[in-house]
Amino acid sequence: MSAQNVLLVEDDAALSEFVGGLLTHAGYHPVTIADHALIGAAVDRWQPRCVILDGEIRSTGASRTWDDAAAIRRAHPTLPVVMFTADGAALAEADANTSRRSRAASFAGIVSKPFVIEEFLATVKSAVEGIAAAADAITVFPDVGQLAADWPDMDLIGMVVHELRAPLTVIRGQAQLARRQIGRDAVKERVAIDTAIAQADRMSAMLTELLDHARLSSNALTLKVIAFDLAGAVVEAIARHDYEATPRIRLRRPTGNVPVRGDSGRVAQILDNLLSNSVKYSGPGDPIEVSLAVEGDQALVRIADHGLGVPEGERGMLFTPFFRSTRTRHVPGTGLGLHISRRLAERHGGGLRLVDSSSAGSVFVLTLPVAM
């Protein structure tokens, strides 16, 4: 008997890989997609026995879980849909099943992030076998409270919680897998632990960004201003990000030093963010051009990639907090990096701007005052 198809809609790559592995080991054939716009086509093509639906967050802060679930129910009334989300309000609303949109979605199961592996698989099994109704589906760690008939759209705090709970879910799941393999399979045990550590590092980076955002918003961030060589800082930043066998980041710089005054650690943070984005959103091996120049009393660092680019209608929002471009929402992140980088540049008396973007890539320019 062939494995039953289960469609997993999850925009976090690490979590998608982890959950897909759990489904495979449980005897299912997982089909994973990140783009919610492809749900209808995926259902038609793969004819899954169940859809596990993540609550993708729109740029407005609203979850599209309800609309997607209702659309699936309209097109395929007998296809069970499992809610898989970190949004406590959505979990409680779905569990109560009293609002108009919860009845339209009619979830066959509810799973919160983070989850217990056994209970997650039990929820999927119940949905696939059709023995659970939405009213008595298994709910893992729901938020309990009185709810209005139509819960309001999630705010930015909800977006932050959503982003932080994805790596937390992977960490918890991998720790459970590692515990199962202790003394049985050293390789699987090490892989699980290494993955959990990597996700912990990701979560730590997110928390650092949130703290920086809070400090900048309240004007509580202090700079340790010293004189330093910007050319050296750029070279060191490139070394941190250009670690492939064939170097892909090219640098053009003037001879000699480029002295600036500022917080060298914070300037390194700006450079790391820009270079990390260029690497992350470019294809493997695609070149990245970095140039350093002095124009008048300003030092300019220009970083050009050959990545996804920013849609024209979204460029005005690019540096606002928590904004994620429609082309990059499948990549984990808080949407704070560019906002924080621009604010830091401005605190140094400089600036950060997008000067060009298309399907062929983007060009960012960082300016800092030259030390006189």
Buried (B, 14 or more C-beta within 10 A) or exposed (E): EEEBBBBBBBBBBBBBBBBBEBBEEBEBBBBBBBBBEEBBEBBEEBEBBBBBBBBBBBBEBBBBBBBBBBBBBEEBEEBBBBBBBBBBBBBBBBBBBEBEBBEBBBBBBBBBBBBBBEBBBBBBBBBBEEEBBBEEBBBBEBBEEEBEEEBEEBEEEBBBBBBBBBBBBBBBBBBBBBEEBEEEEEEEBEBBBEBBEBBBEBBEBBEEBBEBBEBBEEEEBEBEEEEBBBBEBBBBBBEEBBEEEEEBBEBEBEEEEBBBBBBBEBBBBBBBBBBBBBBBBBEEEBBBBBBBBBEEEBBBBBBBBBBBBBBEEBBEBBBEBBBBBBBBBBBBBBBBBBBBBBBBBEBBBBEBEBEEBEEEBBBBBBBBBBBE
